[in-house]
Amino acid sequence: MATAIFELLGIDPALFMKAAFEITCLSLFFICLTHSVVCHGWKRSLREFTAGFFLTACCESLGVLSGAYVYPGFQFYIFSVPIANPASWIALVYIIIELTNRLVYGPMALETYEADGHRITKERFALFQGNILKTILVLAIIDSSLALVIDIILDPLATVYNWWIWVPADEGINSVIAGTVDPYNFNQMVYLTTTQNPVYEYFSGVFTDGVRYPTRVFGIPLINFISWFVFVLIFTFQFRWVEFQNSWSELKKTGVLWVMVLLDIPLLAIALITPNI
């Protein structure tokens, strides 16, 4: 029935699903950004969304260039990934942070926002007898656990629709090569395979024999789920810690967060691409 409706309208259902995914992700980004600006102010929102977007775009691009996966057939790209990918990642992280705050602090989380997230004194904010670092760590662990649950649901569905495609778990295949991708819903034949590039050349020396990422959960490499947890844990911990520095200027908060993100990119990318588990 659904296919007949698409045919009647002259729409390719596979292309519709890809376009709907892209539009939905970008729409979610702008909705969350608008909510953040209204609730938290433009300065905090700007550093959170730009830093998270840049971190994801860079690390995901390194993953694509290394041969781990591809994002074929989208309309708008930044580096080697569709803009919808980092846009939706930081939007989801924003939603998760807001949800965690409400789960932990209850009605107090709905109080008027300030630069540190809420009009909450240090004594009311801190758990564990006032230990701020422990409090932020627990909040970040909750953040990353919620993100992991989302990804366990999302990633298997995404691969069904070819929103992204992982390197096959076949012996001796260390990148996405011609013949491994079924281009059934791509109106742009871009990023169908791993391009020859210095990043791939480096990792080809790491993944020489055997099967790349042999441990799969629902058909997805286990390292993907580990990466989601680690990325969200580190970013939300850093972001929450920066925002709690009430004595810092907005410029200093922005500068410190960006320095940490720039350090995160090579460390996280290498640490999470290299393990062949």
Residue pairs with C-beta under 8 A, 6 or more apart in sequence:
2 13
3 13
6 12
6 13
6 16
12 185
14 161
14 184
14 185
15 185
15 187
17 161
17 185
18 73
18 74
18 161
18 162
18 163
18 185
18 186
18 187
19 75
21 84
21 161
21 163
22 74
22 75
22 76
22 82
22 84
25 84
25 85
25 87
25 88
25 91
26 83
26 84
26 87
26 88
28 87
28 88
28 91
28 92
29 49
29 87
29 88
29 90
29 91
31 91
32 49
32 90
32 91
32 94
32 95
33 45
33 49
33 91
35 94
36 44
36 45
36 48
36 49
36 94
37 45
39 113
40 113
40 115
40 117
41 113
41 115
43 115
43 250
43 254
44 115
44 243
44 250
44 253
46 254
47 253
47 254
47 257
47 258
48 90
48 94
48 239
48 257
49 90
49 94
51 239
51 257
51 258
51 261
52 86
52 89
52 90
52 93
52 235
52 239
53 86
53 87
53 89
53 90
54 86
54 261
55 86
55 231
55 235
55 261
55 264
55 265
56 85
56 86
56 89
56 90
56 231
57 78
57 79
57 81
57 85
57 86
58 79
58 265
58 269
59 231
59 264
59 265
59 268
59 269
59 272
60 71
60 79
60 80
60 81
60 85
60 86
61 79
61 80
61 81
62 199
62 265
62 269
62 273
63 69
63 269
63 273
64 70
64 71
64 80
64 81
64 191
64 194
65 80
65 194
65 195
65 197
65 199
65 200
66 175
66 194
66 199
66 200
66 202
66 203
66 273
67 167
67 174
67 175
67 176
67 194
67 200
67 203
67 204
67 207
67 212
68 166
68 167
68 175
68 212
68 213
68 221
68 273
69 164
69 165
69 166
69 167
69 176
70 164
70 165
70 176
70 181
70 191
70 192
70 193
70 194
71 77
71 80
71 81
71 82
71 85
71 163
71 164
71 191
72 162
72 165
72 181
72 183
72 186
72 188
72 189
72 190
72 191
72 192
73 162
73 183
73 185
73 186
73 187
73 188
73 189
73 190
73 191
73 192
74 82
74 83
74 84
74 188
75 82
75 188
76 82
76 83
76 84
77 83
77 190
77 191
78 86
80 191
85 164
92 147
92 150
93 143
93 147
93 232
93 235
93 236
96 143
96 146
96 147
96 150
96 232
96 236
97 143
97 236
97 239
97 240
99 146
100 139
100 142
100 143
100 146
101 109
101 117
101 118
101 139
102 109
102 110
103 142
104 127
104 138
104 139
104 142
105 118
105 120
108 118
108 120
108 124
109 118
111 118
111 119
111 120
112 118
112 119
113 119
115 243
115 246
115 250
115 253
116 125
116 243
116 244
116 246
117 240
117 243
117 244
118 125
122 130
122 132
123 130
125 132
125 135
125 244
126 132
126 135
127 134
127 135
127 138
128 134
128 135
128 138
132 244
133 241
136 237
136 240
136 241
136 244
137 237
139 236
139 240
140 232
140 233
140 234
140 236
140 237
140 240
141 233
143 232
143 233
143 236
144 228
144 229
144 230
144 231
144 232
144 233
144 236
145 229
147 228
147 229
147 232
148 225
148 228
148 229
148 232
151 224
151 225
151 228
152 217
152 218
152 225
155 218
155 220
155 224
155 225
156 218
156 219
156 220
158 164
159 165
159 166
159 219
159 220
161 185
162 181
162 182
162 184
162 185
162 186
165 176
165 180
165 181
166 176
166 213
166 219
166 220
166 221
166 224
167 173
167 174
167 175
167 176
167 180
167 194
167 212
167 213
168 176
168 180
169 211
169 212
169 213
169 214
169 216
169 221
170 211
171 209
171 210
171 211
172 209
172 210
172 211
173 180
173 211
173 212
174 203
174 204
174 207
174 208
174 212
175 193
175 194
175 200
175 204
176 192
176 193
176 194
177 193
177 194
178 192
178 193
180 193
181 192
181 193
183 189
183 192
186 192
194 200
203 273
203 274
206 274
206 276
207 276
210 276
212 276
213 221
213 222
213 223
213 276
213 277
214 276
214 277
215 221
215 222
215 223
215 277
216 222
217 225
222 277
223 272
223 275
223 277
226 272
227 272
230 268
230 272
231 268
231 272
234 264
234 268
235 261
235 264
238 257
238 260
238 261
238 264
239 257
242 248
242 253
242 256
242 257
242 260
243 253
245 252
245 253
245 256
248 256
